[in-house]
Amino acid sequence: LVAITAGCVVVDPWASMVIGFIASFVYMGTSKLMLKLKVDDPLDAFAVHGACGFWAVFAVGIFARPEYSYNLAGSHGFVYPGDKPDLIGVQIVTLILELLWVTITSCILFGSLKYAGILRVPAEIEEMGMDVSKHGGDAYQLDTNTVQVKPVSSGP
């Protein structure tokens, strides 16, 4: 879904299937890379929104149909013949600017939080679990020492 959102209005149905197919590999590769790098992303937010969103913006520069491209310069994706198949350049510049923006704002935000000492919770609270420290109880009632078996009745 993330991979086709950027281009849904400017690509043909066949191109949307190609974009989605490639996005599945982008997602899987990024998800595995995050695990290998030991990045804590339990919801795969970066793989879904970061990497597939990056591919989505890039894919518009490849597959945008000239008739659907509503930019004033007439630029469109390079898989179609025409006067201005140069939309890929615009998309690449956009992605570079987005990467710079995210990098700079993230460094400012997380650097400030780290400097203030509030980027992470203390190790003992992390080990105990945030449910206990913030909400006063466990999220899951797991007792590994006791197993309770309820008898099954065999009739009325």
C-alpha positions, -999 to +999 in steps of 0.1 A: +000+000+000+027+025+009+046+018-024+017+027-046+003+056-026+027+081-041+019+072-077-016+058-077-030+088-097-002+088-124+005+051-131-013+024-151-027-007-134+001-029-148+027-004-134+011-005-100+015-043-100+051-040-109+056-013-082+039-036-056+059-066-067+092-048-064+081-032-031+077-067-016+114-073-021+123-038-008+103-046+023+117-080+029+153-069+023+150-039+045+133-059+073+160-085+072+187-057+072+172-040+102+173-074+121+209-079+110+219-044+121+200-051+154+178-020+150+149-021+174+119-018+150+093-044+161+066-030+139+089-028+108+079+009+105+111+018+086+108-011+062+072-003+054+072+035+055+108+045+050+121+020+024+089+013+006+080+050+006+114+058-009+108+032-036+073+047-042+087+082-049+114+067-071+089+046-090+068+076-100+098+088-119+099+055-138+062+048-144+043+081-145+022+081-176+025+113-198-013+117-200-017+115-162+013+136-153-002+169-142+031+189-138+034+221-158+067+210-175+051+179-190+077+156-174+068+119-171+083+085-164+110+073-186+093+040-196+070+060-219+081+077-252+076+114-253+093+148-252+101+149-214+108+116-198+128+134-171+106+131-141+131+106-126+156+134-121+130+154-102+122+124-080+159+118-073+164+154-062+133+152-041+145+120-024+179+136-017+163+166-001+140+143+020+170+123+032+188+156+042+157+169+060+151+137+079+187+133+088+191+169+101+158+170+120+164+136+135+199+145+147+185+177+163+156+159+179+174+128+192+206+147+200+186+171+222+168+142+239+201+124+245+218+156+258+188+161+282+191+125+294+156+115+284+163+096+252+161+062+270+146+049+302+170+037+329+183+002+325+165-012+356+131+001+343+138-013+309+146-047+324+115-046+347+093-034+318+075-002+311+042-017+319+051-022+356+068+012+359+043+033+341+010+014+347+016-006+379+012-040+364+023-066+339+007-065+304+006-103+304-001-125+334+025-151+329+033-175+357+059-200+345+060-219+378+024-229+379+003-247+353-034-249+360-054-276+343-092-274+344-110-308+345-132-315+315-166-328+324-177-359+304-214-353+306-244-336+322 
